[in-house]
């Protein structure tokens, strides 16, 4: 996660049925952040959103690997040296991340931050890295080398040079924590969007559900389906803007942490779940696993659904989603 840059872009208020829908757009975690709440007036709306901003910062200063003073940064600093005691919140998040690694067979792995950045997606790379360089780039990755001690509440990275990065699950976790906090403070309806990690609860002031449109990344001007979000979450991972092509093969910026090679065949994955955290982590894992294996996994998970767009623009979905119903 990147350092926080707070920049206010827009503040909107919509009034209906004695309640207002108050929205604020800003930049946090180095990404777009949008918060919408339903409140009795603008004052309360701003209070709710101020609470949300404070919660984002609180969690960021626990789990960011960009900020040297965070607990995750301390774990990384002591890789191969000693275990580091962390807050229960951090310990539990890392523990859940490891469980996602297990069910995705390592396609999602928070030790991906140990990877050597040999792939460039800014137009500067003119040839593929060598097979040897690719293999070496992931030599320090491995969730099985993250040692958790529940009794001491410590995290230890077995190998020197290992590093945790919670970007693939942390933004979703933050969205969940914002929802949890605001609901506890009396905000009965809202929607938080942390750079595409979306969690919605309650309904809009006109009693209609919150909705989210899914775009085919190969035809961005067209939303192919609109879904209601009722006390649920969605996250989309995409490679339609960052990729390279060598020998006619499209390589995405999402790297398989097991092999060091970019994922192929998929341009976007949208995962629906009750919690943004699990949607966030699974979207990355499914992207790496590919269409058949990814959908097969989702079909075995209760309360999880997904939509995958392949590199030909074809749409695939898990068994619980009927795309035609939402077109």
Secondary structure, DSSP 4 states (H G I P E B T S, - for coil): -PPP-----EEEEEEETTEEEEEEEEEETTEEEEEEEEESSHHHHHHHHHHHHHHHHHHHHHH-SSSTTSHHHHHHHTTTT--EE--HHHHHHHHHHHHHHHHTTTSS-GGGGGS------SS---SPPPHHHHHHHTTT--GGGEEEETTTTEEEESSTT-----HHHHHHHHHHHHHHHHHHTT--SEEEEETTEEEEES--TTSPPEEEEEE-TTSTT-EEEEEEESSEEEEEEE-SSSEEEETTEEEES-B-TTTSPBP-SEEEEEEEESSHHHHHHHHHHHHHH-HHHHHHHHTTSTT-EEEEEETTS-EEE-TT--HHHH-
